[in-house]
Amino acid sequence: MPSSPVLKSWKEISAFLNVTVRTAQRWERDLGLPVHRPRSKRGSAVLGFTQELEAWLKALPAAGAQLDHPAAGSPEEIESGALRYGGTLITDLFSKRPSRPVDRDKEVETLRQLSLHIAKQDRKGALDNLVRNAMELCKADSSGISLATESEKGEPVFRWIAACGRMKDHLGGETPRHFSPCGVCLERSAPQLFSYPERFFTYLQDLGLPMAELLLIPFYADAGCLGTVCVFCHEMRRQFDREDARILTSVTDLVAAAFRVMPQVRAHDD
């Protein structure tokens, strides 16, 4: 988040929104993005106030039909979700970020430990080991596993069945199946990267945890057992890259295998 409540250029405004300058300018033109143009000798000065931009982002779900309108952006931007999810989906940035070095020794040791728990049919140990190592491998602040299930009212939801770090306080919590970052990840069947998803999925603000970046990996064990593995950075101290997605996919694949050999593991299990 910027240190100043005033953003003094399109570059600063677009960085705050996690979109390109071109997209931010389209949002002003087509969706009423609140920016100000004070009188200037250059005639091109632009200001943005973070409080106004935050309020505008929170109002986006009510304007969902407008966000999907082709006039709001290019086909590529709409397809990527940059507009549909209020600029919070930034998976495309993976291709622009340098990847950190591979730590094969740590990865192999993590897979070995998970395999031991799986061999012992130790489902809780495998899940706890996964979220702990996922957080360490990705240098994240929190991690978790969510499974698709139903709420007590029979509504489709995701439930956190394992968590580590600051997300551990929300173990057992639920998010909507069809309006959540986890839902987006499963729909796209590929790793997804969000920045401050609580700006669009506003119910996430109730957690009291900023989500500077959220990386999700889908996993599928069988028709009755699917969900996501997630890692969180709560502050903008680092950014996830392609190596984080690769190694998280590697351990997630083993989790899926664990669920296949331990079919009794479900979101409603203790």
C-alpha positions in Angstrom: 0.0 0.0 0.0 1.3 3.5 -0.7 2.6 5.6 2.2 0.8 8.7 1.0 -3.0 9.0 0.7 -2.4 11.1 -2.5 -1.3 9.5 -5.8 0.3 12.0 -8.1 0.4 10.3 -11.5 -1.2 7.6 -13.6 1.8 5.4 -12.8 1.1 5.6 -9.0 -2.7 5.2 -9.5 -2.2 2.1 -11.7 0.3 0.6 -9.3 -2.2 1.1 -6.4 -4.9 -0.7 -8.5 -2.4 -3.4 -9.7 -3.3 -2.8 -13.3 -1.6 -1.1 -16.3 -1.8 2.6 -16.9 -3.8 1.9 -20.0 -6.4 -0.1 -18.0 -6.7 2.6 -15.3 -7.3 5.2 -17.9 -10.0 3.0 -19.5 -11.6 2.6 -16.1 -11.8 6.4 -15.8 -13.3 6.7 -19.2 -15.8 3.8 -19.0 -16.4 3.1 -15.4 -16.0 6.4 -13.6 -12.7 5.7 -11.8 -12.4 8.7 -9.4 -9.4 10.8 -10.5 -8.8 14.6 -10.3 -7.1 17.0 -12.7 -6.0 20.1 -10.9 -5.1 23.2 -13.0 -1.5 22.8 -14.2 0.8 24.6 -16.6 1.4 21.3 -18.3 -2.3 20.6 -18.5 -1.8 16.8 -17.8 -1.6 16.6 -14.0 -3.7 13.9 -12.5 -4.3 13.0 -8.8 -5.9 10.0 -7.1 -6.9 9.7 -3.5 -6.5 6.2 -2.0 -9.6 6.5 0.1 -11.8 7.3 -2.9 -10.2 4.5 -5.0 -10.7 2.0 -2.2 -14.4 3.0 -2.0 -14.7 2.7 -5.7 -13.2 -0.8 -5.7 -15.5 -1.9 -3.0 -18.5 -0.9 -5.1 -17.4 -2.9 -8.1 -19.4 -6.1 -7.4 -22.6 -4.1 -7.8 -21.3 -3.0 -11.2 -20.4 -6.5 -12.4 -22.4 -6.2 -15.7 -20.5 -3.1 -16.6 -17.1 -4.7 -15.8 -17.8 -7.5 -18.3 -18.7 -5.0 -21.1 -16.2 -5.1 -24.0 -16.0 -1.3 -24.0 -14.3 -1.5 -20.6 -11.0 -3.0 -22.0 -9.3 -5.1 -24.5 -10.4 -8.8 -25.0 -7.1 -9.9 -23.5 -7.7 -7.8 -20.3 -11.3 -9.1 -20.0 -10.2 -12.7 -20.5 -7.4 -12.4 -17.9 -9.9 -11.1 -15.3 -8.2 -7.8 -14.8 -11.5 -6.0 -15.3 -13.9 -8.7 -14.1 -12.3 -9.0 -10.6 -11.7 -5.3 -10.1 -8.0 -5.4 -10.9 -7.2 -7.8 -8.1 -6.4 -10.8 -10.3 -2.8 -10.3 -11.4 -1.8 -13.8 -12.6 -0.4 -12.2 -15.9 2.4 -10.6 -13.9 4.1 -13.9 -13.4 5.6 -13.6 -16.9 7.1 -10.2 -16.0 8.7 -11.2 -12.6 12.1 -12.8 -12.3 12.0 -16.2 -10.6 14.1 -16.9 -7.5 16.5 -19.9 -7.5 15.2 -23.4 -7.1 15.8 -25.0 -3.7 15.8 -28.7 -4.7 17.0 -30.0 -1.4 14.2 -28.3 0.6 11.7 -29.4 -2.0 12.8 -33.1 -1.9 12.8 -33.0 1.9 9.3 -31.6 2.0 8.0 -34.3 -0.4 9.8 -37.0 1.7 8.1 -35.8 4.9 4.7 -35.7 3.2 5.2 -39.2 1.8 5.9 -40.6 5.3 2.6 -39.2 6.6 0.7 -40.6 3.5 2.3 -44.0 4.0 1.1 -44.0 7.6 -2.4 -42.9 6.6 -1.8 -39.9 8.8 -4.1 -37.4 7.2 -3.9 -34.7 9.8 -0.1 -35.0 9.9 0.1 -34.7 6.1 -2.2 -31.7 6.0 -0.4 -29.9 8.8 3.0 -30.7 7.2 1.9 -29.4 3.9 0.6 -26.0 5.0 3.7 -25.5 7.3 6.1 -26.3 4.5 4.2 -24.4 1.8 4.5 -21.3 4.0 8.3 -21.9 4.4 9.0 -22.9 0.8 7.2 -19.8 -0.5 8.4 -17.5 2.3 4.8 -16.6 2.9 3.0 -15.2 6.0 0.2 -17.8 6.0 -1.0 -20.8 4.2 -4.1 -23.0 4.0 -6.1 -25.7 2.3 -9.7 -25.2 1.4 -12.1 -27.9 0.2 -15.4 -27.5 -1.7 -18.3 -28.6 0.4 -21.7 -27.5 1.7 -22.6 -25.2 4.6 -25.1 -26.2 7.3 -27.7 -24.5 5.2 -26.8 -26.6 2.1 -25.1 -23.8 0.3 -21.9 -24.5 -1.8 -18.9 -23.2 0.1 -15.2 -23.7 0.6 -14.0 -24.6 4.1 -10.5 -24.2 5.5 -9.5 -27.6 6.7 -5.8 -26.8 7.4 -4.1 -23.5 8.0 -0.8 -22.1 9.2 0.4 -18.6 10.2 -2.1 -15.9 10.8 -4.7 -17.8 8.9 -4.7 -20.5 11.6 -7.2 -18.4 13.6 -9.7 -18.9 10.7 -9.5 -22.7 10.5 -12.9 -24.1 9.8 -14.1 -20.8 8.2 -16.0 -20.7 5.0 -16.1 -18.7 1.8 -18.8 -18.8 -1.0 -18.1 -21.4 -3.7 -19.0 -19.3 -6.6 -17.8 -15.9 -5.4 -14.3 -16.3 -4.0 -10.6 -16.5 -5.1 -10.8 -20.3 -4.5 -13.7 -20.5 -6.9 -11.8 -18.5 -9.6 -8.8 -20.8 -9.2 -10.9 -24.0 -9.7 -12.9 -22.4 -12.6 -9.6 -21.7 -14.4 -7.9 -24.9 -13.4 -4.5 -23.2 -13.1 -2.5 -21.3 -10.5 -3.9 -17.9 -9.8 -2.4 -14.8 -8.2 -4.4 -12.1 -6.5 -3.4 -8.8 -5.0 -5.6 -7.4 -2.2 -8.6 -9.6 -3.2 -10.6 -8.2 -0.3 -11.1 -5.1 -2.4 -13.4 -7.1 -4.7 -14.5 -10.0 -2.5 -15.3 -7.6 0.3 -16.5 -10.2 2.8 -12.7 -11.1 3.2 -12.3 -7.8 5.0 -14.0 -9.5 8.0 -10.9 -11.6 8.5 -8.9 -8.5 9.5 -5.9 -9.7 7.5 -4.6 -7.7 4.5 -3.8 -9.9 1.5 -1.1 -8.1 -0.4 -0.7 -11.2 -2.5 -2.6 -14.5 -2.5 -1.3 -17.4 -4.6 -3.7 -20.4 -5.1 -3.1 -23.8 -6.7 -6.0 -26.1 -7.6 -6.1 -29.8 -6.7 -8.5 -32.5 -7.6 -8.6 -35.9 -6.0 -12.0 -37.1 -7.1 -15.5 -35.8 -7.8 -16.2 -35.4 -4.1 -12.9 -34.0 -3.1 -11.5 -30.8 -4.7 -10.2 -27.5 -3.5 -7.2 -25.2 -3.4 -3.8 -24.8 -1.6 -3.1 -21.2 -0.8 -0.2 -19.1 0.4 -0.6 -15.5 1.6 1.7 -12.4 2.0 -0.1 -10.1 4.3 2.3 -7.2 3.7 4.0 -6.1 0.5 7.4 -7.3 1.7 7.9 -9.7 -1.2 6.1 -10.9 -4.4 5.3 -14.4 -5.4 6.9 -15.6 -8.7 6.8 -18.6 -11.1 9.0 -20.7 -8.8 6.6 -20.3 -6.0 3.8 -21.5 -8.3 5.9 -24.4 -9.5 7.0 -25.7 -6.1 3.5 -25.2 -4.6 2.1 -27.2 -7.5 4.6 -29.9 -6.8 3.6 -30.4 -3.2 -0.1 -29.9 -4.1 0.1 -32.8 -6.5 1.2 -35.0 -3.6 -1.7 -33.8 -1.5 -4.1 -34.9 -4.2 -2.4 -38.3 -4.2 -2.9 -38.4 -0.4 -6.6 -37.7 -0.7 -6.9 -40.5 -3.3 -5.3 -43.1 -1.0 -7.1 -41.7 2.1 -10.6 -41.2 0.6 -12.1 -40.7 4.1 -10.6 -37.2 4.2 -13.3 -34.7 3.5 -14.1 -31.1 4.4 -16.5 -32.2 7.0 -14.0 -34.4 8.8 -12.6 -33.3 12.1 
